[in-house]
């Protein structure tokens, strides 16, 4: 993945320089009705440090999730929008019409990932929960960072350079960050649903996996999600790569349904019939 972009100038990315978006990014943004371009209705515009206009999708525009409206910091909202459009536009190399386009896509992907790994972590201490210093905004932004690492790098585990340690650490940190949020059932959102689902698809940590499945079942119930079709539609509102995500998230959803059935059976066994009263 990274070798293919070696023959082109790699943009400089750091904490103060945003990733420059190629022309196809805005073309894809215009074609995607769920993520309206600023020239259309329902979108807002924020000004970045380099004076680039950054479209923010409206939460009401065909149900596309607005990251900043859900508490994610502007810097990480930009990254999530980059990956959302990238994943939606390019599923495989066959979606590129030329070697040059393929190179541009990989350069944009690598630049986005470099920024993801170099941006400073939000100031957040999971032990402080979501009040005071450990605010909801810093917690949800931190969780998004860990989930993005899992979502992008987990598929490369077992290949060199192996990101397995990076991914497993991200899953552990994601659990620690989300635990205070899941303790507050009234904060169930589609973004929290996506974060839990990504954590549950991580190929490491059986104990952590059970926790993600359990919490995912609770949040899905809160959001009145009862079918795979509704679940998939909700996940696609955040970041979704059909070729990569469909199978593993479907398998995770099947585990959620199995857990629901198990809990329903356990509850039914605890209910004793009322004895009839002889007249």
Phi and psi in degrees as a GROMACS rama.xvg file:
@    title "Ramachandran Plot"
@    xaxis  label "Phi"
@    yaxis  label "Psi"
@TYPE xy
-82.0673  -24.9385  UNK-2
-68.2014  -34.6086  UNK-3
-62.2403  -24.6856  UNK-4
-95.6206  8.97829  UNK-5
-72.9439  -21.9724  UNK-6
-88.242  -0.869938  UNK-7
-116.173  156.365  UNK-8
-63.6317  126.229  UNK-9
-90.8844  124.971  UNK-10
-65.4602  148.248  UNK-11
-80.1638  125.839  UNK-12
-127.513  134.079  UNK-13
-148.477  -168.385  UNK-14
-66.8824  -18.2064  UNK-15
-109.044  -4.98845  UNK-16
-117.696  119.082  UNK-17
-79.6721  162.87  UNK-18
-74.4069  127.155  UNK-19
-75.2272  126.91  UNK-20
-88.4988  132.444  UNK-21
-73.896  165.479  UNK-22
-57.0618  -36.8196  UNK-23
-64.3651  -24.3091  UNK-24
-60.9445  -47.8699  UNK-25
-71.9861  -31.5732  UNK-26
-63.7367  -44.4627  UNK-27
-64.6565  -35.983  UNK-28
-64.7741  -37.2804  UNK-29
-69.474  -36.5294  UNK-30
-76.5461  -21.4397  UNK-31
-88.9204  107.533  UNK-32
-65.2187  -25.4951  UNK-33
-79.1655  -11.7845  UNK-34
-130.149  78.7732  UNK-35
-65.2625  140.744  UNK-36
-75.1327  154.047  UNK-37
-54.4336  -25.7708  UNK-38
-69.8085  -17.3984  UNK-39
-92.7411  -173.589  UNK-40
-93.691  157.467  UNK-41
88.5532  0.168742  UNK-42
-111.217  156.607  UNK-43
-119.358  163.977  UNK-44
-126.233  133.414  UNK-45
-115.944  153.391  UNK-46
-101.099  123.218  UNK-47
-87.0598  176.409  UNK-48
-67.8018  -23.594  UNK-49
-100.785  16.5037  UNK-50
67.4089  15.3445  UNK-51
-80.032  135.879  UNK-52
-75.3689  127.975  UNK-53
-113.685  105.893  UNK-54
-67.2272  134.847  UNK-55
-110.369  118.886  UNK-56
-65.7741  141.846  UNK-57
-76.6907  141.194  UNK-58
-66.5214  -20.4958  UNK-59
-98.2359  -2.5712  UNK-60
-84.2485  92.145  UNK-61
53.9309  33.236  UNK-62
69.857  16.2649  UNK-63
-68.0638  137.401  UNK-64
-83.7933  129.065  UNK-65
-89.2895  111.101  UNK-66
-64.3345  -43.5627  UNK-67
-65.6432  -34.7216  UNK-68
-65.8435  -20.7095  UNK-69
-96.1216  11.6694  UNK-70
96.786  -1.28072  UNK-71
-76.0887  137.718  UNK-72
-62.5274  153.722  UNK-73
-56.1292  -39.6616  UNK-74
-62.9282  -44.8243  UNK-75
-77.3963  -26.7807  UNK-76
-62.7939  -40.0335  UNK-77
-61.5252  -43.7643  UNK-78
-63.3124  -42.3115  UNK-79
-67.3123  -36.4919  UNK-80
-66.8775  -40.1325  UNK-81
-56.2428  -49.2687  UNK-82
-70.8205  -32.3648  UNK-83
-63.191  -49.3908  UNK-84
-67.253  -40.3116  UNK-85
-61.9486  -46.7963  UNK-86
-67.2934  -33.2263  UNK-87
-76.5091  -31.2829  UNK-88
-87.1066  -39.2572  UNK-89
-123.249  106.178  UNK-90
-87.8187  -42.1928  UNK-91
-139.222  174.064  UNK-92
-62.7856  -24.9584  UNK-93
-66.4249  -15.8732  UNK-94
-77.2052  -9.30322  UNK-95
-91.6441  135.768  UNK-96
-84.7342  -13.7807  UNK-97
-154.548  165.942  UNK-98
-64.6145  -34.5881  UNK-99
-66.1137  -42.046  UNK-100
-64.2827  -41.1285  UNK-101
-60.0576  -41.2464  UNK-102
-64.5863  -41.6359  UNK-103
-63.6151  -40.0054  UNK-104
-64.5021  -45.7532  UNK-105
-65.9134  -37.5746  UNK-106
-63.1715  -42.8128  UNK-107
-64.9394  -41.4192  UNK-108
-62.7893  -48.563  UNK-109
-64.3826  -37.2666  UNK-110
-64.0979  -41.1154  UNK-111
-65.5404  -41.728  UNK-112
-68.7626  -37.205  UNK-113
-61.1479  -42.7884  UNK-114
-67.2585  -37.6598  UNK-115
-58.0623  -41.5444  UNK-116
-84.6818  -13.3719  UNK-117
-106.02  -17.3827  UNK-118
-62.0024  137.687  UNK-119
-65.3469  144.675  UNK-120
-67.1753  143.13  UNK-121
-60.1264  148.602  UNK-122
-72.3779  104.549  UNK-123
-151.689  131.176  UNK-124
-115.804  110.097  UNK-125
-54.6369  -28.4097  UNK-126
-69.3856  -18.0556  UNK-127
-91.3634  -0.234426  UNK-128
71.8048  -145.17  UNK-129
-117.223  23.4006  UNK-130
-117.597  157.412  UNK-131
63.5889  -130.726  UNK-132
-62.3975  -39.7323  UNK-133
-81.6762  66.6488  UNK-134
-71.5441  163.721  UNK-135
-61.2139  -42.0764  UNK-136
-62.1091  -44.5085  UNK-137
-69.3373  -35.2773  UNK-138
-66.5472  -46.5531  UNK-139
-70.0572  -33.8198  UNK-140
-67.6269  -43.2088  UNK-141
-61.2033  -42.4491  UNK-142
-62.2715  -39.7116  UNK-143
-63.0678  -39.4261  UNK-144
-60.8915  -48.3954  UNK-145
-63.1591  -41.2413  UNK-146
-67.7917  -37.6634  UNK-147
-63.8849  -38.9944  UNK-148
-60.8458  -45.1553  UNK-149
-63.4688  -47.827  UNK-150
-60.6824  -38.7063  UNK-151
-87.884  -43.6505  UNK-152
-92.4352  -18.9125  UNK-153
-60.2434  -33.4705  UNK-154
-67.454  -16.4833  UNK-155
-98.7856  1.88757  UNK-156
-61.0574  134.464  UNK-157
97.0759  -12.0851  UNK-158
-105.718  156.132  UNK-159
-95.0289  137.233  UNK-160
-71.754  131.384  UNK-161
-76.1001  120.4  UNK-162
-92.015  18.5508  UNK-163
-57.2891  -43.7483  UNK-164
-64.8104  -41.2365  UNK-165
-59.9727  -43.3725  UNK-166
-70.2765  -45.7303  UNK-167
-64.8871  -37.1507  UNK-168
-65.3738  -39.9483  UNK-169
-63.3084  -38.2939  UNK-170
-64.6734  -44.0194  UNK-171
-60.8841  -45.3601  UNK-172
-68.7584  -33.3672  UNK-173
-63.4689  -42.1848  UNK-174
-61.7704  -46.6242  UNK-175
-61.3109  -37.2411  UNK-176
-74.1156  -37.1536  UNK-177
-81.5618  -21.8059  UNK-178
-53.9878  -47.5932  UNK-179
-63.8557  -30.8976  UNK-180
-71.7687  -38.7765  UNK-181
-73.1979  -19.8858  UNK-182
-71.0478  -18.2117  UNK-183
-105.728  89.5321  UNK-184
-61.2997  -22.2654  UNK-185
-76.3173  -3.69432  UNK-186
-99.3446  16.0737  UNK-187
-61.8112  123.854  UNK-188
-137.798  168.49  UNK-189
-63.9178  -32.2017  UNK-190
-66.3551  -43.6774  UNK-191
-62.5417  -38.3867  UNK-192
-58.903  -46.0483  UNK-193
-64.9281  -42.6684  UNK-194
-60.0738  -43.9654  UNK-195
-67.9468  -38.2638  UNK-196
-67.611  -40.359  UNK-197
-63.4715  -44.204  UNK-198
-61.2426  -35.6975  UNK-199
-72.7123  -22.4351  UNK-200
-87.6474  -4.90286  UNK-201
-63.5105  133.301  UNK-202
-78.9401  17.6465  UNK-203
-127.546  157.955  UNK-204
72.5576  82.7804  UNK-205
-56.4905  -40.9832  UNK-206
-66.1713  -43.6684  UNK-207
-63.1166  -37.8547  UNK-208
-60.2138  -43.5086  UNK-209
-61.8991  -38.2059  UNK-210
-64.5728  -44.4593  UNK-211
-63.2736  -40.6578  UNK-212
-62.8153  -45.0493  UNK-213
-62.4108  -46.7493  UNK-214
-69.2556  -34.9719  UNK-215
-63.7339  -39.0633  UNK-216
-62.0113  -41.5522  UNK-217
-66.0259  -45.8766  UNK-218
-67.276  -40.1706  UNK-219
-61.3182  -38.4037  UNK-220
-64.9457  -43.9693  UNK-221
-58.5789  -37.0685  UNK-222
-89.0311  3.88061  UNK-223
59.0576  43.5788  UNK-224
-100.311  117.978  UNK-225
-126.479  -1.15476  UNK-226
-135.249  159.288  UNK-227
-64.6155  -34.2737  UNK-228
-61.2051  -44.2605  UNK-229
-68.0809  -38.2451  UNK-230
-63.5359  -47.5773  UNK-231
-63.7809  -41.8581  UNK-232
-61.0116  -36.5455  UNK-233
-69.3738  -41.9267  UNK-234
-66.1047  -34.4134  UNK-235
-68.7596  -15.3035  UNK-236
-73.3338  -15.0853  UNK-237
-104.834  -89.0588  UNK-238
-138.811  127.772  UNK-239
-145.697  126.777  UNK-240
-116.905  101.909  UNK-241
-53.5851  -47.3325  UNK-242
-63.4636  -33.4933  UNK-243
-93.3872  -38.4576  UNK-244
-93.4466  -29.5283  UNK-245
-55.9433  -51.3151  UNK-246
-65.8424  -47.7357  UNK-247
-71.4763  -35.5553  UNK-248
-73.44  -31.2827  UNK-249
-65.7232  -42.4128  UNK-250
-62.7174  -38.8311  UNK-251
-65.6618  -40.3008  UNK-252
-63.356  -37.4024  UNK-253
-61.7143  -35.2922  UNK-254
-66.7009  -37.6216  UNK-255
-62.54  -44.3669  UNK-256
-63.7883  -40.1575  UNK-257
-63.1871  -39.4307  UNK-258
-65.4695  -40.6807  UNK-259
-61.6084  -44.1412  UNK-260
-64.0135  -39.996  UNK-261
-63.6028  -42.9592  UNK-262
-67.9394  -37.2462  UNK-263
-65.7647  -39.6199  UNK-264
-66.3685  -42.0626  UNK-265
-62.2762  -40.1638  UNK-266
-66.5646  -40.734  UNK-267
-65.5366  -31.1503  UNK-268
-72.9493  -20.6705  UNK-269
-86.0323  -12.9903  UNK-270
-91.6085  118.207  UNK-271
-96.7872  141.137  UNK-272
-67.3117  144.125  UNK-273
-74.9069  124.444  UNK-274
-65.1959  141.285  UNK-275
-72.6378  145.056  UNK-276
-101.002  124.057  UNK-277
-71.126  133.885  UNK-278
